[in-house]
Amino acid sequence: MRTSLIDDHGRSDVHVRGSGRRRTEPDGWPKRYDVEQIAREVKPDDWALFLRVLDETKVFAEAVNLAREQPSPVDAAVETGTERLRRSAHHTASIGDRQ
């Protein structure tokens, strides 16, 4: 069982992506640590860094969720073009009806 949440370079062990590939290490990561030992041994600066990384991760995840809910610029452009075509076809059809 691991006893450090911060590596030797001051980086949190909790991360999603590294070296350009997906990482699965965060899945179930709390089970790999001894809570009581961490509580006794973690340095205040390391704990503050860990909490900051968690806060930043939450903010990032919320931003990604928001971005995923919104159409991409390409999707929006396609939708705008499609709407223009529909309006144009409707306008052309209504002109034909009047003649």
Salt bridges, closest charged atoms under 4 A:
ASP7 OD2 - ARG11 NE 3.01
ASP13 OD2 - ARG2 NH2 2.52
GLU25 OE1 - ARG23 NE 3.00
GLU56 OE2 - ARG52 NE 3.63
GLU83 OE2 - ARG86 NH1 2.52
